[in-house]
């Protein structure tokens, strides 16, 4: 049961980023302009879109899971703080809490790893070196 649940968790957590990245492909320049509102240079839009898609795919596949999960957790916290921290707007604060909750899920994967049904398991790796995990 545990390998199946870890696979399901990876699919659900990875699909979010895959779909978000694919959705941004329709207007990368518009996404770059949005990024600039949070102080991130617009020229980083393409790397962010590629990160979302590739990190999501890696997570679903269970490749370098601990490293990818740490990266996605950090991404969720940073993007949440930069774009959703607005105590005067309950909807934005809910979005911030959603990001923080997702970060918690990614951090859990840094502890458990990908599980038996993963590329990491097939390669006999631990999913990336993560300190104290």
Residue pairs with C-beta under 8 A, 6 or more apart in sequence:
2 115
2 116
3 115
3 116
3 117
4 117
6 109
6 112
6 114
6 115
6 116
6 117
6 118
7 62
7 115
7 117
7 118
9 105
9 108
9 109
10 59
10 60
10 62
10 65
10 109
10 114
10 115
10 118
11 60
13 59
13 72
13 102
13 105
13 106
13 109
14 55
14 56
14 57
14 58
14 59
14 60
15 56
15 60
16 56
16 102
17 52
17 53
17 55
17 56
17 59
17 72
18 52
18 53
18 56
18 57
18 60
19 56
20 52
20 56
21 49
21 50
21 51
21 52
21 53
21 56
22 53
24 31
24 45
24 48
24 49
24 52
25 49
28 45
28 46
28 49
29 42
29 45
31 45
31 48
31 49
32 42
32 43
32 44
32 45
33 42
35 41
35 42
35 44
35 45
35 48
36 42
37 83
38 79
38 82
38 83
39 82
40 48
40 82
51 71
51 75
55 68
55 71
55 72
55 75
58 64
58 65
58 68
59 65
59 68
59 69
59 72
59 109
61 118
61 119
62 114
62 115
62 117
62 118
62 119
62 120
62 121
62 127
63 114
63 118
63 119
63 120
64 120
64 125
64 127
64 128
65 109
65 113
65 114
65 118
65 120
65 127
65 128
66 109
66 110
66 113
66 126
66 127
66 128
66 129
66 130
66 133
67 127
67 128
67 129
67 130
68 128
69 106
69 107
69 109
69 110
70 106
70 107
70 110
70 128
70 130
72 102
72 103
72 106
73 102
73 103
73 104
73 106
73 107
73 110
74 103
76 99
76 100
76 102
76 103
76 106
77 99
77 100
77 103
79 99
80 95
80 96
80 98
80 99
80 100
80 103
81 96
83 95
84 92
84 93
84 95
84 96
84 99
85 92
85 93
85 96
86 92
86 93
87 93
110 130
110 133
111 133
113 120
113 126
113 127
114 120
114 121
114 127
115 121
118 127
120 126
120 127
